[in-house]
Amino acid sequence: MDALLSEFSSLSSNLSALLQGSVSLTLTLPAMFVLIIVLCCLRLWSRNVYLLDFVCFLPPNNLRIPPSNFIEHSEICDFSREAIDFESKVFERSGIGPEACMPDSVHEIPPTDSLKHAQEEIELVLFTIVQDLLTKHKVHPKNIDILVSNCSLFCPTPSLTSMIINKFGLRSNIKSVSLSGMGCSAGMLSISLAKDLLRVHKNSLALVLSMEVVAPNGYRGTAKSKLIPNVLFRMGGAAILLSNRKQDKKMAKYELKHLVRTHLGSNDNAYKCVYQEPDEAGHVGVSLSRTLLQVAALALRTNITTLGPLVLPYSEQIRFLWSAIRRRIQQGSNQKGTYVPNFRKSFEHFCIHAGGKGVIDAIEESLKLRKEDGEASRMALYRFGNTSSSSIWYELCYLEAKGRVKKGDRVWQIAFGSGFKCNSAVWECVSDIDPTVKNAWSDMIHLYPLEIPEFDY
């Protein structure tokens, strides 16, 4: 598409030059006709995608699960002493604070993982944020043209999108898709799908819903690699309203500039590093491999190979290219590593998936970012935990509540997920963001950032 647009732009420039030159009328009129057709095609194909607003779910305080409650709950539910001690250590090093929440069913003794409780969690999260978003902008449900949802580990019948259509009375001809099994990066995949649909269907509104259901996915066995998700994942969700309508540009917060997707599924190591399977006793859980951070770093490097030329200034691209050439020439000798581009020259804000403290640290190190660049990710992890595909929206929500996002700023959202995938979205702020507008952080934003204790891994 970019190549086509470039070619059409070049053709338009050439035709303009022809029109200004001394050419015969017989040549000029056909050229003008071609120019009009080209401009119409450009107008059709280069349709912009705007983010009007988004809402993150704020769980009620009674669903908080501080470390002491988490451990006590595990003891009452007859987890082995070894498993409890391991989870305690993971909790200490996770970067998750006492405000992060679990659904009602997980607080019960013993926890219940029935279909009914999973559906209740979906209704609490999605019904709340969809109602908030539509009410806030006075959008009638019948005006939604496209609906995309993602939830990886729970795929009910009827689907999540059907639940929303039924609850809010959306149109019968709405274009709806429910994604499952896509991991924590599914939020970006939903945005990508909505973007593609908006490029095809003009004058449309798209509603994107991202969440993970915690209730039915607790692991009851003793395998350490499967116990880690018990500690990391918490309830949450985000609703995002997108538009390609010209009249919405003035009220939009952001414009989508780039979206780059990377999938390393052909690599066995990457494919197996986040994997759902039963243990020897038949207990199903999601296993997190020891190689997860290395695979994430590889996926990120692959992703920015495509993203870099789209966003980096030429000076940074040249330095990177020269270091890569020098490294290849000096193979076997004592040479420095490949130059890491300074992405702070392209972005004012970074939203790194809050998969865990180790993930945030590893990405900061890989990109040579400052600690303050990862502040939003650390604070989102501390307060809300790993909310899977919605975590990057809690981070952007934090930046808005802090009043840091200004018109013209660029935001880089980086999401990782099973498969293994790394997906990037680049948003440009196109309006002034009012930090006093209520969001999921408003009640406690004055307390942040917090000093979170450091632990050795």
Secondary structure, 3 states (H helix, E strand, C coil): CHHHHHHHHHHHHHHHHHHHCCCCHHHHHHHHHHHHHHHHHHHHHCCCCEEEEEEECCCCHHHECCHHHHHHHHHHCCCCHHHHHHHHHHHHHHCCCCCCECCHHHHCCCCCCCHHHHHHHHHHHHHHHHHHHHHHCCCCHHHCCEEEEECCCCCCCCCHHHHHHHHHCCCCCCEEEEECCCHHHHHHHHHHHHHHHHHHCCCCEEEEEEECCCHHHCCCCCCHHHHHHHHHECCCEEEEEEECCHHHCCCCCEEEEEEEEEECCCCHHHHHCEEEEECCCCCEEEEECCCHHHHHHHHHHHHHHHHHHHHCCHHHHHHHHHHHHHHHHCCCCCCCCCCCCCHHHCCCEEEECCCCHHHHHHHHHHHCCCHHHHHHHHHHHHHHCECHHHHHHHHHHHHHHCCCCCCCCEEEEEEEECCCEEEEEEEEECCCCCCCCCCCCCCCHHHCCCCCCCCCC
